[in-house]
Amino acid sequence: MSRKQTRTGATASRTAKVTALIKHPGTPLGEQQAGVAALERLGGPLARPTTPGNHLTDADVRKLQPPATGNKITYDGAPAGFGVRVTAAGTKSFIFNYRVKTSGQERRYTIGEFGSWSTSAARAEAKKLRSKVDGGGDPRGEVEEQREAPTMSELCDRFEREHLPKRRVTTQKQYARLIRLYIRPHFGKFAKVSDIKFADIDKLHGNVTKKSGPYNANRCVGVLSKMFSLAIKWEWRTTNPCRGIERNPEPPRKRYLSGEELMRLTMELTKQERQFADIIRLLLLTGARRGEVLGMRWSALDLTKGIWTKPAAETKQASLHVVPLSEPVVTLLKAIERGKSEFVFPSDSTTGHVVEISKAWWKLRESAGLSDLRIHDLRHSFASYLASSGASLPLIGALLGHSNPTTTARYAHLFMDPQRAAAEKVAAIVGNGGRHG
């Protein structure tokens, strides 16, 4: 037999003897603890004291002295693996040692510091942990996994970094605003993505409804639903907690400028700063969306032919949209001084063009006595003028850039006057014996 085999056999023999000493019911607690320390030095599997009558008490823990260096563990024995660790600095913490069933790995779980935990409470917690381990669990592994799990703050960061750049600029701004004002404050920095439940989303929806209205609340849920869909794709969780949230009803808004209101608005425009006034006039004359006008490029305009070609990347329907420009629009655009910028309405913003006109709009509508008028209502008004003049729904949809006929159908009720006029013409013909003229 080689010397190496002899040494290995001797170590195994000593390990077996120490283990037997620790597990013997009559061995004093002090000797059991010394045996555990010896096993740790020998590198063998940790044996647990089994003496039923030697449970630690708070008084015992208070008497434990710190070691000169490192730390020292005093085991209680019930449940197996439960003990108290004392560091050289005098810190005393309850611990629970166990072996993972699936891997056989020895692990140590810190329950908490003595003082915050009583000995009896820590022992009860250790018993719960022992039950979990016996069932195949890994308490420390679960803690580590939870600690490393992504937070809602990290989900917001990744969503803004990877998803928002794929959306239109106006959508990016809308989503970023909802995340900044409502979503981040609601969940904070430390809420885990995997912990969010239906009730958390429902509560946020209710809070935003009360604070900022039904529309913003619904948009928040919409953004969160997309975020959680991506979280599932990124394997951060397996379900979407936004499913089943009852959205607020959003009755379609029907606000159009009357002839008298349009007169008041255009009169007030003559008193406004030139660039802002031209933006509003173009919105009225083209029915275009705000973002399309603000980001209008000279390269997209053919003022000779009177055509505006909107790139797919800049339209809501994500498709090329070519629209004719009326003579007043062409005249207005030709009157704008063309500088070095590629944009019709340049600014010092990061985009290179005007992006914010809200404050000027609020002042304009107040001075015109139209406090309930939104910028988007100018688009509705353009469509209403087309309908009143007898333009067909397909034609209106083409001019507005609607990809869905249902969207244009909201203007169907405005056809009453031209329809009545047409009916009157038919009635006149019939009443005249079928003769025209």
Residue pairs with C-beta under 8 A, 6 or more apart in sequence:
11 42
11 44
14 42
15 39
15 42
15 44
18 35
18 38
18 39
18 42
18 44
18 47
19 35
19 39
19 44
19 47
21 27
21 31
21 32
21 35
22 32
22 35
22 36
22 39
22 47
22 48
22 49
22 50
23 47
23 48
23 49
23 50
25 50
25 51
25 52
26 51
27 35
27 49
27 51
28 54
29 49
29 51
29 54
29 74
32 49
32 51
32 54
32 75
32 77
33 49
33 73
33 74
33 75
35 47
36 46
36 47
36 49
36 73
36 75
37 72
37 73
39 45
39 46
39 47
40 46
45 99
45 106
46 81
46 97
46 106
48 75
48 77
48 80
48 81
48 97
49 75
49 76
49 77
50 77
50 80
51 77
52 77
52 78
54 76
54 77
55 76
55 77
55 78
55 123
56 74
56 76
56 83
56 84
56 119
56 123
57 119
58 114
58 118
58 119
58 120
60 119
61 84
61 92
61 114
61 119
64 72
64 74
64 84
64 86
64 92
65 86
66 72
66 86
66 87
66 88
66 89
66 90
67 86
67 87
67 88
68 88
69 88
70 87
70 88
71 85
71 86
71 87
71 88
72 85
72 86
73 83
73 84
73 85
73 86
73 95
74 83
74 84
74 86
75 81
75 82
75 83
76 82
76 83
76 84
76 119
76 123
78 123
79 96
79 123
79 126
79 127
79 130
80 130
81 96
81 97
81 98
81 126
81 130
82 94
82 95
82 96
82 122
82 123
82 126
82 130
83 94
83 95
83 96
83 97
84 92
84 93
84 94
84 95
84 114
84 119
84 122
85 92
85 93
85 94
85 95
85 110
86 92
91 113
92 113
92 114
92 115
93 110
93 111
93 112
93 113
93 114
94 110
94 111
94 112
94 113
94 114
94 117
94 119
94 122
94 125
94 126
95 108
95 109
95 110
95 111
96 108
96 109
96 111
96 125
96 126
96 129
96 130
96 139
97 106
97 107
97 108
97 109
98 106
98 107
98 109
98 129
98 130
98 133
98 139
99 105
99 106
99 107
99 133
100 107
100 133
100 138
100 141
101 133
101 134
101 136
102 136
102 138
107 138
107 139
107 140
107 141
108 140
109 129
109 139
109 140
109 143
111 117
111 122
111 125
111 126
111 129
112 122
114 122
117 125
129 139
132 139
133 139
146 192
149 192
149 193
149 194
149 236
150 192
150 193
150 194
150 231
150 236
151 189
151 190
151 191
151 192
151 193
152 183
152 184
152 187
152 188
152 191
152 192
152 193
152 196
153 184
153 187
153 188
153 189
153 190
153 191
154 193
155 193
155 227
155 231
155 236
156 179
156 183
156 184
156 227
158 230
158 234
159 179
159 226
159 227
159 230
160 175
160 176
160 179
163 226
163 230
164 171
164 172
164 175
164 176
165 172
167 175
168 291
168 313
168 314
168 316
169 291
169 295
169 351
169 355
170 289
170 290
170 291
173 355
174 219
175 223
178 216
178 219
178 220
178 223
179 223
181 212
182 204
182 208
182 212
182 216
182 220
183 204
183 220
183 223
183 224
186 204
186 207
187 196
187 200
193 228
193 231
193 236
193 237
194 236
194 237
196 228
196 237
196 241
197 241
198 241
198 242
198 243
198 244
198 245
200 241
201 221
201 224
201 241
201 242
201 245
202 245
204 220
204 221
204 224
205 217
205 218
205 220
205 221
205 245
205 247
205 248
206 217
208 216
208 217
208 220
209 217
209 248
214 248
214 249
214 250
215 248
215 250
217 248
218 247
218 248
218 250
221 242
221 245
221 247
224 242
225 240
225 242
225 243
228 237
228 239
228 240
228 241
228 242
229 240
231 237
232 238
232 239
232 240
252 410
253 374
253 377
253 380
254 380
254 410
255 372
255 373
255 374
255 377
255 380
256 377
256 380
256 381
256 384
256 414
257 265
257 370
257 373
257 377
257 378
257 381
257 384
261 368
261 370
261 373
262 284
262 381
264 368
264 369
264 370
265 280
265 284
265 364
265 365
265 368
265 370
265 373
266 281
266 284
267 368
268 364
268 367
268 368
269 277
269 280
269 281
269 364
270 277
271 367
272 280
272 360
272 364
273 360
275 345
275 354
276 357
276 360
276 364
278 332
278 336
278 345
279 293
279 294
279 345
279 354
279 357
280 361
280 364
280 378
281 332
282 288
282 293
282 296
282 329
282 332
283 290
283 293
283 375
283 378
283 379
284 378
284 381
284 382
285 326
285 328
285 329
285 332
285 382
286 293
286 308
286 323
286 325
286 329
286 382
287 378
287 379
287 382
287 383
287 386
287 399
287 400
288 310
288 323
288 379
288 401
289 316
289 376
289 379
289 401
290 357
290 375
290 376
291 314
292 310
292 314
292 315
293 345
294 345
294 353
294 354
294 355
294 357
295 314
295 343
295 351
295 353
296 308
296 343
296 344
296 345
296 353
297 342
297 343
297 344
298 338
298 342
298 343
298 344
299 342
300 308
300 309
300 310
300 311
301 307
301 308
301 309
301 325
301 333
301 344
302 308
302 309
303 325
303 330
303 333
303 334
306 324
306 325
306 326
306 327
306 329
306 330
307 322
307 323
307 324
307 325
308 322
308 323
308 324
308 325
309 320
309 321
309 322
310 320
310 321
310 322
310 323
310 401
311 320
312 318
312 319
312 320
312 321
315 321
315 401
316 401
317 401
317 402
317 403
319 403
321 401
323 398
323 399
323 401
325 333
333 344
336 344
339 346
341 352
341 353
342 352
343 352
343 353
344 353
345 353
345 354
346 352
346 353
346 354
347 353
347 354
347 355
349 355
349 356
357 375
361 375
365 371
365 373
379 400
382 400
383 396
383 400
383 408
383 411
383 414
384 411
384 414
386 395
386 396
386 399
386 411
387 393
387 396
387 411
387 414
387 415
387 418
388 414
388 417
388 418
389 418
390 415
390 418
391 399
393 405
393 408
393 409
393 411
393 412
394 405
394 408
396 402
396 408
396 411
397 405
397 407
397 408
400 408
402 408
429 435
429 436
